[in-house]
C-alpha cells in the first residue's frame, strides 16, 4: 500500500484484515466504562503518529489482555504485504 494514499481507501482494503475484539468462538467483554476493553485500547493507540498498524494492534492486544486479566484476547488475521500507518510518521 502506498503510504501517501488517503486513509479511507487504505481502510477499505484493510477491512478484511482488521482485528476482532476477541478470539474466534469467544465472547468479547463489555468492560466497565463507556467502551469495551478493545474499543478503549484501540482508541488510545489508533492515532499514534509513526506507529505501524501491526505494532498498534500488538499494543491493543496486550492492553486488552492485561485489562481483562487474560479473559479476552483480540484476534487478527492479516494479508498485508507492507507497512501501513494510520497516523502520519
Secondary structure as GFF3:
##gff-version 3
##sequence-region A 1 89
A	DSSP	alpha_helix	7	14	.	.	.	ID=ss1
A	DSSP	three_ten_helix	15	17	.	.	.	ID=ss2
A	DSSP	alpha_helix	37	45	.	.	.	ID=ss3
A	DSSP	alpha_helix	53	67	.	.	.	ID=ss4
###
